[in-house]
Amino acid sequence: MKLLIHVLAFTRGVILNREMSIIEREVAGLSVLDRRVLANLALRELAQASKTEYPHLYGSQPTERYRAWGTGTAVAIDRVRSDNSQIKLRGIALWLAVAFYESKDSDFGNMKNFHRRCLKMMRQLKESLGNPKADPAKQWYAQAA
């Protein structure tokens, strides 16, 4: 039974890592304004997921409650492939929230590494927001200098 659990966790880690590569490519191609919008959407999705009983199943149907993982990442990847930029941004935000909670407390090595990649992506998005308390005139002057 332990071997089966390890195989399932490894397989899920491989799938999530492949999807993370797609997400990283999409985020790299976004403008600064879109990254800021995405950062706010991702924070909102994380907050909404944390309020649910099973955050790793956020975005899934209620009937999938007893599965090891839900369909939230698959739904999100479908949205990421959309031509509509708003749907794409919402898909990326949903994917980050679900993947974060899926890998959060995992005991498996590849899932821990994947969780670090999620945290890195979220940090990059947070940095795109900049310092909200900073004076815009000082920021403009620093960029001009």
N, C-alpha and C positions, 0 to 999 in steps of 0.2 A: 504494500500500500504506500509506503514511504517513497519507493521508487516512482510510482505513478504520480504522486504529488510533485516530486522534483521534476519529472518530465513535463507535467502540465505547467508548472511555474516557469521552467526554462522556455517552453514554447510560447507562453504568453509574453515573456520578456523579449523574445525575438520579434514577435509581432509588434509590440509597443515601440521597440527601438526602430523598426522600419518606418512605422508611422511617425515617430519623432523626427526622422530625417525629412519627411515630407513637410512637417510643421516648421522645422528650422529653415528649410528652403523658402517656404511661403513668407515667414516672418522677415527673412533677410531681404526679400523683394518689396517690403512695405515701405511707404514713405514715413517720415517722422510723425506726421499727423495721424496716420493710420496706426502706427505703433502706440501712440498715446491713447487712441480710442480702444485699441486692443487691450492695453494694460488695464484700463478702467473696466472693460467688459470681463476680463479674466478675474479681476478682484471681485466683481459682482457674482460671477458664476461660482467662485470658490466659497463666497459667503453663503450663497443659496444652497450649495451642496452640503456645507457643514451643518446646516439646519435640519437636514433630512436624517432619518433613522439609519440609513445605510448610505453614506456619502459616496462609496465606490460604485454604487448602482445608480447614481444620479444620471438622469437622461434616459433611463431604461423604463420599460413597462413594469407596473407593479407585480405582474405575474412572474417576473424573472427574479423574484426576491431570494430564491434558494439556489441560484447559480453562483459559481465562483466569481464570475465577473459578468457585467451587464453588456448591453449593446450601445452604451453611451459613446464609446470611442468610435465605433463603426458609423453611427449616425453623424458624429462630428466630422469624420473623414469624408463622408459623402458631401457634407456642407462645404468643407474646405475646397473640394473640387468644383464648386459652383463658379459661374462667371460673375455673379453678383458680389460686389465687394462687401456689402453688409452681411450677407449670408456667410461669406468666407470668414470674416472676422468673428462672427458669432460661433462658427464651427471651431475655429482655433481656440477660442476662449473655453468652449464646452469641453473640447478634447483635453486641454491643459488641466482643467478642474477634475475631470474624471480620472485621467491618468495619474495625477498627483495623489488622489485618495486611494487608487488601486495599489500604488507602490509605496505608500507612506510607511506602513509598519511591517513591511515584508522582511522575512528572515533569509531570503535567498540572495546570493551575491549579485546576479545579473539584475535583479529588481532594485537592489540598493544602488547600483551604478546608474540605472535608469532614473531613479528618484533624484539622484544628484543632477542629472541632465535636466529634469523638470525644474528643479530649483534654480539652476543656472539660467534657463530660459526666462523664468519669472523674474529673476534679478535683473536681467537685461531689459525686460519690459518695464520694470519699476524704474530703472535708471533713465529710460526714455521719457519718463514723466518729468524728470528734473526735480529741482528743489522748489516746492510751491511757496516757501516762505522767503525765497530770495527776491531781491528787488529787481524787477525787469530791466530797469535802466542800467544797473550794474552788470547784469548778464549781457545786455547789448554792448556795453562798453568793453567787457572782457572779450567778446567775440570779435569786435572791431579791432582790438589791439593785437 
